[in-house]
Amino acid sequence: MISRFGENISIQPDELQGLVFQCLEKAGALKNVLILPPDHTRLNSMAGPITERVYKKLAAEGARVDILPTLGTHNPMTEAQLRMMFGDAIPLDAFKVHDWRNEVVEKGVIEGEMLSELSGGKVDYTVGVEVNKMLFDGYDLILSVGQVVPHEVVGMANYTKNVVVGAGGSDMINKSHFLGAVCNMETILGQTDTPVRKLFNYATETFLADLPITYILTVMEQDYDSGEMHMRGFFSSDDEQGYTEACKLARKVNINLLDREPKKVVVYLDPHEFQSTWLGNKSVYRTRMAIADGGDLIVLAPALKEFGEDPIIDKLIRKFGYCGTPATLKAVEEDEELRNNLGAAAHLIHGSSEGRFNITYCPGSSMTLDEVRSVGFNAVSYDEMAARYNPEMLKDGFNTLPDGEEIFYISNPALGLWAYRDKFKD
């Protein structure tokens, strides 16, 4: 393993380049390389600069380098998003588009007995291990790059998830997300070892073991006083060791334990990252263990334009809405299309407060208030709510407004997990 980490260090660009180049040297002579970075919705991961450095070095040495952003179910990246994430040096034809419904191959099937064991008997379906067919095009190295941070479905993001979900197919995406939903998100968030993680690791170790995968994992932390992002950790390995060490660090720097439960939480969704509730509901997932019963979550979403980033999922969200677990499970039983898109069902469960607190989305001009209300959220216009809760005036954490109202503000929900200390399992 190649690593550099610490709660108080900040890995700078030159040092980062040296670490990345060590990984490439360890891999040996390289003629054909595939990089699997996240898309722009993980902008703060530093996967963009890492990918750029790898491409420039290897291309200069005569290697063929392809880049497959691990979109999962997300929209393909636009040219502007590619440039924002990866810079201007990489030619556009080096970037390939992952099609999670059509461009995958099945390499094996995980039997229902394992799913029953993982879920405590809640599900017992089989899961097809499908990944993008490009992974089998004879690459000398497949470099999976991404950030380890608390995650609602798997516990901690990245590692094998980046391969079997980010570059995966519909069966694994749908059924793994539903597995996480039925296993209770609160028991999964921020945990290193979870039922879904066991599923991803088993799939990769059993059916993809012949692929030459090396993982580069980062741990990032925002300095809430300055707003600067710091790389606290860099880990590279071809096994679980790097992931395990990254999780230890991420649990220290990305989990924010509060001594009291805020009654009102205000979350801002950066327009560059969040344009759908599919992504924007991180505001719900990452705060649900902090908000007091009967409290309020205000989601400032100026760029909101859709619910799902996939047309079928968007349609299902509009049809069924965020109505809680019992209603969603009933809909799964009764509706074949939802049953065939269990990832959408899982998202509907995850995005509901289960009636415990109120959720108000505040869209800009690209979505109407009636659309927002139609899926089960309260709605107020962004301009109206931002006039009271101005993102430019608030600081991360507790704020007391001029009239005495206290709120808890989060400038980017993707950067961590916020939980009341008594609710979080250490």
TAFEN-V744029 format. One record per backbone hydrogen bond with DSSP energy under -1.0 kcal/mol. NH is the residue of the N-H (numbers start at 1). CO is the residue of the C=O. E is the energy in kcal/mol with one decimal. If there is no record, write none. Layout:
BEGIN
NH/CO/E
NH/CO/E
END
This chain:
BEGIN
2/236/-2.4
4/234/-2.1
6/232/-2.0
11/231/-2.4
16/12/-2.8
17/13/-2.4
18/14/-1.9
19/15/-2.1
20/16/-2.5
21/17/-2.6
22/18/-1.7
23/19/-1.6
24/20/-1.7
25/21/-2.5
26/22/-2.3
27/23/-1.2
28/25/-1.1
33/64/-2.8
34/141/-2.5
35/66/-2.7
36/143/-3.2
42/39/-2.1
43/40/-1.2
45/42/-1.9
50/46/-1.7
51/47/-2.6
52/48/-2.4
53/49/-2.2
54/50/-2.3
55/51/-2.7
56/52/-2.5
57/53/-2.1
58/54/-2.5
59/55/-3.0
60/56/-1.6
62/59/-1.5
63/58/-2.5
64/31/-3.3
66/33/-2.7
67/94/-2.7
68/35/-2.8
70/37/-3.1
71/69/-1.9
72/166/-2.5
74/71/-2.7
82/78/-2.6
83/79/-2.5
84/80/-2.2
85/81/-2.2
86/82/-3.2
87/83/-1.8
94/91/-1.9
95/92/-1.6
96/67/-3.1
103/99/-2.1
105/131/-2.7
107/129/-3.1
110/127/-3.1
115/111/-1.1
116/112/-2.6
117/113/-2.1
118/114/-2.7
119/115/-2.0
121/116/-2.9
127/110/-2.2
129/108/-3.1
130/128/-1.1
131/105/-2.0
132/167/-2.5
133/103/-1.8
135/132/-1.8
136/133/-1.7
137/134/-1.9
140/32/-2.7
141/32/-1.2
142/212/-2.9
143/34/-2.9
144/214/-2.6
145/36/-2.1
146/216/-2.0
148/218/-2.8
151/155/-2.1
155/151/-1.4
157/149/-3.1
161/158/-1.4
162/159/-1.3
164/160/-2.4
165/161/-2.0
166/161/-2.1
168/165/-1.2
169/130/-1.4
170/100/-1.1
173/169/-2.3
174/170/-2.8
175/171/-2.3
176/172/-2.3
177/173/-1.7
178/174/-1.8
179/175/-2.1
180/176/-2.1
181/177/-2.0
182/178/-2.6
183/179/-1.3
184/181/-1.2
187/184/-1.3
188/185/-1.5
189/185/-2.6
190/155/-1.8
191/188/-2.3
198/194/-2.5
199/195/-1.8
200/196/-2.5
201/197/-2.7
202/198/-2.3
203/199/-2.4
204/200/-2.2
205/201/-2.9
206/202/-2.4
207/203/-2.1
208/204/-1.5
211/208/-1.7
213/211/-2.1
214/142/-2.5
215/237/-2.9
216/144/-3.0
217/235/-3.3
218/146/-2.3
219/233/-1.9
221/230/-2.4
223/228/-3.4
227/223/-3.4
230/221/-2.8
232/219/-2.2
233/219/-1.6
234/4/-2.1
235/217/-2.4
236/2/-2.3
237/215/-1.6
244/240/-2.6
245/241/-2.3
246/242/-2.3
247/243/-2.4
248/244/-1.7
249/245/-1.7
250/246/-2.9
251/247/-2.5
253/249/-2.1
254/250/-2.7
256/417/-3.5
258/419/-2.9
265/296/-2.8
266/408/-2.8
267/298/-3.0
268/410/-2.3
269/300/-2.6
273/270/-1.2
274/270/-2.8
277/306/-1.1
278/307/-2.4
280/276/-3.3
281/277/-2.1
282/279/-1.7
283/280/-2.2
284/281/-1.1
285/281/-2.6
286/282/-2.5
288/284/-1.5
290/287/-2.5
291/287/-1.7
292/262/-2.4
294/356/-3.6
295/292/-2.3
296/263/-2.7
297/358/-2.9
298/265/-3.2
299/360/-3.1
300/267/-3.2
301/362/-2.1
304/301/-1.5
305/275/-2.6
306/275/-1.2
314/310/-3.1
315/311/-2.0
316/312/-2.1
317/313/-2.6
318/314/-2.1
319/315/-1.8
320/316/-2.6
321/317/-2.2
322/375/-3.5
323/321/-1.4
328/324/-1.9
329/325/-2.9
330/326/-2.1
331/327/-2.0
332/328/-2.2
333/329/-1.7
334/330/-1.7
335/331/-2.5
339/335/-2.1
340/336/-1.8
341/338/-1.3
344/341/-1.3
345/341/-1.3
346/342/-2.7
347/343/-2.1
348/344/-2.1
349/345/-1.9
350/346/-2.9
351/347/-2.3
352/349/-1.3
356/353/-2.0
358/295/-2.9
360/297/-2.9
361/378/-2.4
362/299/-2.5
372/368/-1.7
373/369/-2.5
374/370/-1.8
375/372/-1.2
376/373/-1.6
377/372/-1.3
378/359/-2.6
380/361/-1.6
382/363/-2.7
385/381/-2.3
386/382/-3.4
387/383/-1.2
389/385/-3.0
393/390/-1.8
394/390/-1.2
397/409/-2.7
399/407/-3.0
401/405/-3.3
404/401/-2.5
407/399/-2.6
408/264/-2.3
409/397/-2.9
410/266/-2.4
415/412/-1.4
417/254/-2.3
418/286/-2.7
419/256/-2.3
420/289/-2.8
421/258/-3.1
423/420/-2.4
END
